[in-house]
Amino acid sequence: HSDFIPQLINRELLENQDLILTMERSHSKDIINNYSSI
């Protein structure tokens, strides 16, 4: 069914976006930690 494919892609995109957000969040924490330790 053709409806299935966009849903699959959307889920994959959402998971990728979530992963990126998580990485950015932890990365910004690292930057803040480094900055305050200077």
Secondary structure as UniProt FT lines:
FT   TURN            2..3
FT   HELIX           4..37
//
